[in-house]
Amino acid sequence: EAGVTQFPSHSVIEKGQTVTLRCDPISGHDNLYWYRRVMGKEIKFLLHFVKESKQDESGMPNNRFLAERTGGTYSTLKVQPAELEDSGVYFCASSQDRVSGRPREQFFGPGTRLTVL
Amino acid sequence: EDKVVQSPLSLVVHEGDTVTLNCSYEVTNFRSLLWYKQEKKAPTFLFMLTSSGIEKKSGRLSSILDKKELSSILNITATQTGDSAIYLCAEASNFGNEKLTFGTGTRLTIIP
């Protein structure tokens, strides 16, 4: 079974430019999460999709960030325009639906390292 | 705001030693606590703990949750160089989703 994949693995852009990150979850996983780790800090939640719907986007830093999951399969995270403080590693994770109310483990992708110069 | 604290931040031991990593949490509506191992790229799932006092074990790794003390430990016995990694603790609360709140991690280095 293929794991969560992310593209690209590394992106270097200049301040003011636009970048789009992609995440392909594990097949059959309805839940898709985006997280971010900025330098020296812990991994922080950005948002959660259930299929194509945004369940929780409370962690999105501001309106320069736009996440989509059309068709409930892969997801994209666009940063426009990028700022210096957006640099970090962006992780995607996916999980199956709950079973009998029990939470399910999240499986992480390798991350996209974003560097904004 | 939910908070997860891990200790120590960094640990260096010799191969064959046993280590204990600590995780404490301050959360509302606790559902589960998870441990991940991160070597170079993707955090790899290790354990999910939901019930207090029940040890989960996988080879040389084991973990247990103490809901009374709001903490968890991860034990690694007979450490090997391949155990060198960042070990992440995360808590999943119950707000209709399982968004994870992470600690900063413990960087474990095993010296041959």
Boltz contact constraints between the chains, C-beta under 6 A:
constraints:
  - contact:
      token1: [A, 42]
      token2: [B, 102]
      max_distance: 6.0
  - contact:
      token1: [A, 42]
      token2: [B, 104]
      max_distance: 6.0
  - contact:
      token1: [A, 43]
      token2: [B, 102]
      max_distance: 6.0
  - contact:
      token1: [A, 45]
      token2: [B, 99]
      max_distance: 6.0
  - contact:
      token1: [A, 48]
      token2: [B, 97]
      max_distance: 6.0
  - contact:
      token1: [A, 48]
      token2: [B, 99]
      max_distance: 6.0
  - contact:
      token1: [A, 55]
      token2: [B, 97]
      max_distance: 6.0
  - contact:
      token1: [A, 56]
      token2: [B, 97]
      max_distance: 6.0
  - contact:
      token1: [A, 103]
      token2: [B, 31]
      max_distance: 6.0
  - contact:
      token1: [A, 103]
      token2: [B, 32]
      max_distance: 6.0
  - contact:
      token1: [A, 103]
      token2: [B, 92]
      max_distance: 6.0
  - contact:
      token1: [A, 103]
      token2: [B, 98]
      max_distance: 6.0
  - contact:
      token1: [A, 105]
      token2: [B, 45]
      max_distance: 6.0
  - contact:
      token1: [A, 105]
      token2: [B, 48]
      max_distance: 6.0
  - contact:
      token1: [A, 108]
      token2: [B, 42]
      max_distance: 6.0
  - contact:
      token1: [A, 108]
      token2: [B, 43]
      max_distance: 6.0
  - contact:
      token1: [A, 109]
      token2: [B, 42]
      max_distance: 6.0
  - contact:
      token1: [A, 110]
      token2: [B, 41]
      max_distance: 6.0
  - contact:
      token1: [A, 110]
      token2: [B, 42]
      max_distance: 6.0
